[in-house]
Each structure stands twice: as structure tokens, then as C-alpha cells.
């Protein structure tokens, strides 16, 4: 039987401990990084669901309308939307459409392409018992084109900023909105009268908040 020197025995005892200590570090390095947490929350500003918080998850292109911008928009619209027919073509978190429903809109249609966001919207509507809100998955522009002409009081257009959906969405909105109705447009740059006129719309109000340009539009035929 081979005898180990005191130094060799000490080294042998240390070796397994070192290997065990390294094992968790290697496992941690090999494990995938956790997905980033949600971007936070937004809240409903007014109406029956005032102060209700809406979760914001991280999804490509998702950029909720800031609280300040929504507050200004509904100040422009007069706060009370009782009886209005509203259509949110790019619903995302649902903040714009649910704000309209909270303020008395008779019907709010939320259209969203992302399946995970659609599922979240369904859960929110169930929690709020939002009987006037209809959620569906689909192409917002195509759904807007399918609306009856001059059938809507408010069309909400807030597409991903890196896409090319602004012009077709505005064209569809101008057809679907009533002569006395409104179209809300959120974009990364300002749309002036010359850019809006070919779509049959005119600028009524404009606000810039950081990188966001908020426009309230009217049909050109409106006084």
C-alpha cells in the first residue's frame, strides 16, 4: 500500500472540494439567461376604471401610449365618450381602447396581431367585466377596412413605429369614421396638413412628448 506524504494527502482532500465548488459555476454559466422582465405598468386615467393598472410586457414593437399623452387626448375629446363607437386597430396593452371604454363608450373593438397580447387583453377584460369591449386577433388595417363606412366615432391608430402601416391605416380610418368623428394618430414624426390631405383627414390637435407625436384628426368634410 502506497503511503501519501502529508502534503500529498492535503492536496487530495482539497481536489474534490475544488471540483464541487467549480461545478455550480459551470452550471450557472451554461444555463440560459432569464427573459427580461416586463417594461412595467400603465394606468387608466379616468372613468369607471380610473387608476386601474395595466401590465406592460416586453414584446417587439410594443410601445404603450404614455399616461400624459392619453390624459391630453381624452381632454381633447371632452372626457365623456358615452355612446361612442370606438376602434383600436393596434391595441397592444389595450391602454387607449380601455380608456375609451372606461369613459362610457358603447362599443370598443380591440384588434391585435400578437397572440400573447391578445390573451392578456382577454384576461384584462374578464377582470374588469368589460362587457362593451370586444377583443380579436388579426390585422388591424384589414379589420378597419372591413368596418362599415362612416360607422365609428373614434379610430385609434398607434402602430409599431418601425413599420409602414401609417398610410394604409389612415386611409382606412378616414373611410370608417363618421363626418363628426375623430382619428387619433401616434407617430414618430409630425404629420402636417399636406401629408394628411391625401388621406381625407385634417389636423385638429397636435402634441409632442419626447419621441412621440400625438395627433387628433378630423375628416376633411367636417366643419
C-alpha positions as CSV (number, residue, x, y, z in Angstrom):
1,X,0.0,0.0,0.0
2,X,1.4,3.4,-1.1
3,X,1.6,5.9,1.7
4,X,1.0,9.6,0.9
5,X,3.0,12.3,2.3
6,X,1.2,14.9,4.4
7,X,1.4,17.4,1.5
8,X,0.0,14.9,-1.0
9,X,-2.8,13.9,1.4
10,X,-3.8,17.5,1.9
11,X,-3.8,18.1,-1.9
12,X,-6.0,15.0,-2.4
13,X,-8.5,16.3,0.1
14,X,-8.6,19.7,-1.5
15,X,-9.2,18.4,-5.0
16,X,-12.8,17.1,-4.7
17,X,-13.8,20.2,-2.8
18,X,-12.4,22.4,-5.6
19,X,-14.3,20.4,-8.2
20,X,-17.5,20.7,-6.3
21,X,-17.0,24.4,-5.9
22,X,-16.5,24.8,-9.7
23,X,-19.5,22.6,-10.7
24,X,-22.2,25.2,-9.7
25,X,-20.3,27.9,-11.5
26,X,-20.1,25.8,-14.7
27,X,-23.8,25.0,-14.5
28,X,-24.7,28.6,-14.0
29,X,-22.6,29.6,-17.0
30,X,-24.3,27.0,-19.1
31,X,-27.9,27.9,-18.0
32,X,-29.8,30.3,-20.3
33,X,-30.2,33.9,-19.1
34,X,-33.7,34.6,-17.9
35,X,-36.0,36.6,-20.2
36,X,-36.1,40.3,-19.3
37,X,-39.0,41.4,-17.0
38,X,-41.9,43.4,-18.2
39,X,-41.5,47.0,-19.0
40,X,-43.7,48.0,-16.1
41,X,-47.3,49.3,-16.0
42,X,-49.5,52.0,-17.3
43,X,-52.7,53.1,-15.7
44,X,-56.2,54.1,-16.9
45,X,-56.5,57.8,-16.3
46,X,-60.3,58.4,-15.9
47,X,-63.7,56.9,-15.9
48,X,-65.1,53.9,-14.1
49,X,-61.8,52.1,-14.1
50,X,-59.7,55.1,-13.1
51,X,-56.3,54.1,-11.6
52,X,-56.5,50.5,-12.8
53,X,-53.0,49.4,-13.7
54,X,-52.4,47.5,-16.9
55,X,-49.3,45.3,-17.2
56,X,-46.8,46.0,-20.0
57,X,-44.8,43.0,-21.2
58,X,-41.8,43.2,-23.4
59,X,-42.9,42.4,-27.0
60,X,-41.3,43.5,-30.3
61,X,-42.7,46.9,-31.3
62,X,-44.8,47.3,-28.2
63,X,-44.7,50.9,-27.0
64,X,-47.7,51.9,-24.8
65,X,-49.0,55.4,-25.1
66,X,-47.7,57.4,-22.1
67,X,-50.1,58.4,-19.3
68,X,-49.6,62.1,-20.0
69,X,-50.4,61.7,-23.7
70,X,-53.6,59.7,-23.0
71,X,-54.7,62.2,-20.5
72,X,-54.2,65.0,-23.0
73,X,-56.0,63.1,-25.8
74,X,-59.1,62.5,-23.7
75,X,-59.1,66.1,-22.6
76,X,-59.2,67.0,-26.3
77,X,-62.1,64.6,-26.7
78,X,-64.1,66.0,-23.8
79,X,-63.7,63.2,-21.2
80,X,-67.2,61.7,-21.6
81,X,-67.5,59.3,-24.5
82,X,-70.9,57.9,-23.6
83,X,-72.5,56.1,-26.6
84,X,-69.4,56.3,-28.8
85,X,-68.3,53.5,-31.2
86,X,-64.5,53.1,-31.0
87,X,-62.0,51.1,-32.8
88,X,-58.4,50.5,-31.7
89,X,-56.5,49.0,-34.7
90,X,-53.2,48.2,-32.9
91,X,-54.4,47.5,-29.3
92,X,-51.1,46.4,-27.7
93,X,-51.7,46.7,-23.9
94,X,-55.2,48.0,-24.5
95,X,-54.5,51.3,-22.8
96,X,-56.2,53.5,-25.4
97,X,-59.2,51.4,-26.1
98,X,-59.8,50.5,-22.4
99,X,-59.5,54.2,-21.6
100,X,-62.3,54.9,-24.1
101,X,-64.5,52.1,-22.6
102,X,-63.8,53.4,-19.1
103,X,-65.2,56.8,-20.1
104,X,-68.5,55.4,-21.3
105,X,-68.0,54.2,-24.9
106,X,-70.9,52.0,-26.1
107,X,-68.6,49.6,-28.0
108,X,-64.8,49.3,-28.2
109,X,-63.1,47.0,-30.7
110,X,-59.5,46.0,-29.8
111,X,-57.6,44.4,-32.7
112,X,-54.1,43.0,-32.0
113,X,-51.8,40.7,-34.1
114,X,-49.7,39.3,-31.2
115,X,-51.3,36.2,-29.7
116,X,-49.7,36.7,-26.3
117,X,-51.0,40.3,-26.1
118,X,-54.5,39.1,-27.3
119,X,-54.6,36.6,-24.4
120,X,-53.6,39.3,-22.0
121,X,-56.3,41.6,-23.3
122,X,-58.9,38.8,-22.8
123,X,-57.8,38.4,-19.2
124,X,-58.0,42.1,-18.6
125,X,-61.5,42.4,-20.0
126,X,-62.6,39.5,-17.8
127,X,-61.1,41.1,-14.7
128,X,-62.7,44.4,-15.5
129,X,-66.0,42.8,-16.6
130,X,-65.7,45.0,-19.7
131,X,-68.9,44.0,-21.5
132,X,-68.6,46.7,-24.1
133,X,-65.1,45.7,-25.2
134,X,-64.5,43.1,-28.0
135,X,-61.0,41.7,-28.4
136,X,-59.9,39.8,-31.5
137,X,-56.6,38.8,-33.1
138,X,-55.9,40.0,-36.6
139,X,-54.5,42.6,-39.0
140,X,-55.6,46.0,-37.7
141,X,-55.7,47.7,-41.1
142,X,-57.7,44.8,-42.7
143,X,-60.1,44.9,-39.8
144,X,-60.5,48.6,-40.1
145,X,-61.2,48.3,-43.9
146,X,-63.9,45.8,-43.1
147,X,-65.8,48.3,-41.0
148,X,-68.9,49.9,-42.5
149,X,-68.3,53.4,-43.9
150,X,-68.9,56.3,-41.5
151,X,-69.7,53.9,-38.6
152,X,-67.2,54.9,-36.0
153,X,-66.9,57.9,-33.7
154,X,-63.2,57.3,-32.8
155,X,-60.5,55.4,-34.5
156,X,-57.2,54.9,-32.6
157,X,-54.1,54.3,-34.7
158,X,-50.8,53.6,-32.9
159,X,-48.8,51.1,-35.0
160,X,-45.2,50.0,-34.4
161,X,-43.0,53.0,-35.3
162,X,-40.6,50.9,-37.4
163,X,-43.3,49.7,-39.8
164,X,-45.1,51.2,-42.9
165,X,-48.7,50.9,-41.6
166,X,-49.4,54.6,-41.1
167,X,-50.6,55.5,-44.6
168,X,-52.9,52.4,-45.1
169,X,-54.3,52.8,-41.6
170,X,-55.1,56.5,-42.1
171,X,-56.8,55.7,-45.4
172,X,-58.9,53.0,-43.8
173,X,-59.7,55.2,-40.8
174,X,-60.9,58.1,-43.0
175,X,-63.4,55.8,-44.7
176,X,-64.7,54.2,-41.4
177,X,-65.0,57.4,-39.2
178,X,-68.2,59.5,-39.1
179,X,-68.1,63.0,-40.5
180,X,-68.1,64.4,-37.0
181,X,-65.8,61.7,-35.6
182,X,-62.1,61.7,-34.7
183,X,-59.0,59.8,-35.7
184,X,-56.1,59.6,-33.2
185,X,-52.7,59.0,-34.7
186,X,-49.5,58.3,-32.8
187,X,-46.3,58.5,-34.8
188,X,-42.5,59.1,-34.5
189,X,-42.8,62.4,-36.6
190,X,-45.4,65.1,-37.2
191,X,-48.0,64.7,-39.9
192,X,-48.9,68.1,-41.4
193,X,-51.8,69.2,-43.5
194,X,-50.1,68.4,-46.8
195,X,-49.4,64.8,-45.6
196,X,-52.9,64.2,-44.2
197,X,-55.0,65.7,-47.0
198,X,-54.4,62.8,-49.5
199,X,-55.9,60.5,-46.8
200,X,-59.0,62.7,-46.4
201,X,-58.0,63.9,-42.9
202,X,-57.1,67.3,-41.3
203,X,-55.1,68.1,-38.2
204,X,-57.3,69.2,-35.2
205,X,-54.7,69.0,-32.4
206,X,-51.1,68.0,-32.0
207,X,-48.8,67.2,-29.1
208,X,-45.2,66.2,-28.9
209,X,-44.0,64.2,-25.9
210,X,-40.4,63.1,-26.3
211,X,-40.2,60.8,-29.3
212,X,-44.0,60.6,-29.6
213,X,-46.1,62.8,-31.8
214,X,-49.8,62.6,-30.9
215,X,-52.3,63.9,-33.5
216,X,-56.1,64.3,-33.2
217,X,-57.5,64.3,-36.7
218,X,-60.9,65.1,-38.3
219,X,-62.4,64.1,-41.6
220,X,-61.8,66.9,-44.2
221,X,-65.6,67.2,-44.7
222,X,-66.1,68.1,-41.0
223,X,-66.7,71.8,-40.3
